Amino acid sequence: QVQLVESGGGLVQAGGSLRLSCVASGRTFNSYVMGWFRQAPGKERRFVAGISWSGASTYYADSVKGRFTISRDNAENTVYLQMNSLKPEDTAVYYCAAKHGAVTTTSGYDSWGQGTQVTVSS
């Protein structure tokens, strides 16, 4: 399908910012809806944000609206997650994902990156 490689995680203080990147390999990147998920310690994996093929439509979990921004650069086969005003509860492993489907649903993602750790200290 598509191979995804993530980067940009790290340690940041509450109120700070990070930008995550996900680079896709292969020749089919433009046809995919892209998304970000996260899994906090002791919790299940949850949807964070999604973006349509063109980048014209985005969809966010309520917990990150106004703080996180998803974007994509199809020429570079890359999707980004800009995270601002970070809170300790944002601490999680963040995963890039891809699917063919609707951006307004959280299901159906079938290609996944390896995950990158984001830790927000108080």
C-alpha positions in Angstrom: 0.0 0.0 0.0 2.1 2.9 1.3 5.1 3.1 3.7 5.1 5.9 6.3 8.1 7.2 8.2 7.5 9.7 11.1 9.8 12.2 12.8 9.6 15.3 15.0 8.6 13.9 18.4 10.4 14.9 21.6 10.2 16.5 25.0 8.5 19.9 25.5 7.2 21.9 28.4 3.5 22.7 28.8 2.5 25.6 26.5 5.2 24.8 23.9 5.0 23.6 20.3 6.2 20.7 18.2 5.7 19.8 14.5 5.5 16.2 13.4 6.3 15.0 9.9 5.4 11.9 8.0 7.0 11.0 4.7 5.3 8.5 2.4 7.1 6.2 0.0 5.6 5.0 -3.3 3.8 6.7 -6.1 0.2 6.8 -4.8 0.4 9.5 -2.0 -2.0 11.9 -3.7 -4.8 9.4 -3.7 -4.8 8.9 0.1 -6.7 10.5 3.0 -4.1 11.0 5.7 -4.5 11.1 9.4 -2.8 11.3 12.8 -3.7 9.1 15.8 -2.2 9.0 19.3 -1.9 6.4 22.1 -1.4 7.6 25.7 0.1 5.4 28.4 -2.5 2.8 29.4 -5.0 4.0 26.8 -6.3 2.9 23.5 -5.3 4.5 20.2 -7.4 7.6 19.4 -8.0 9.7 16.3 -6.5 13.2 16.3 -6.8 14.7 12.8 -7.5 13.9 9.2 -7.0 15.6 5.8 -8.4 15.0 2.4 -6.5 14.3 -0.9 -6.3 17.9 -1.9 -5.9 19.4 1.6 -9.1 21.4 1.3 -10.9 19.4 4.0 -9.7 18.7 7.5 -11.3 17.0 10.5 -10.2 17.2 14.2 -10.9 15.6 17.5 -12.6 18.1 19.8 -9.7 17.8 22.3 -7.2 19.4 19.8 -9.4 21.9 17.9 -7.8 25.3 17.9 -4.4 23.9 19.0 -3.3 21.4 16.3 -3.2 21.9 12.5 -2.9 19.1 10.0 -1.5 19.9 6.5 0.1 18.1 3.5 2.5 18.8 0.8 1.8 16.3 -2.0 4.9 17.4 -4.0 7.0 16.2 -1.1 4.8 13.2 -0.2 4.6 14.6 3.3 1.9 15.2 5.9 2.5 17.4 9.0 0.9 17.9 12.4 1.6 21.3 14.0 0.9 21.1 17.7 0.7 24.3 19.7 -0.3 25.1 23.3 0.7 21.6 24.3 -0.7 20.1 27.6 0.6 17.2 29.7 -2.5 15.2 28.6 -1.2 15.4 25.0 1.6 13.0 26.0 1.4 10.0 23.8 2.9 8.0 20.9 1.7 9.7 17.7 1.1 7.7 14.6 0.7 8.7 11.0 -1.9 6.8 9.0 -3.4 6.5 5.5 -6.6 5.2 3.9 -8.9 5.4 0.9 -12.1 6.8 2.2 -13.9 9.8 3.8 -11.9 12.3 5.8 -14.9 12.8 8.2 -14.8 9.3 9.5 -12.1 7.9 11.9 -12.2 4.3 10.7 -10.7 2.6 7.7 -7.1 3.6 8.1 -5.0 0.6 6.9 -1.4 1.9 6.6 0.5 3.0 9.7 3.8 4.6 10.6 6.1 3.4 13.3 5.1 6.1 15.8 6.9 9.0 17.4 7.0 9.8 21.1 5.7 13.2 22.3 6.2 14.0 26.0 4.8 17.2 27.5 6.1 18.1 31.0 4.3 20.2 33.6 
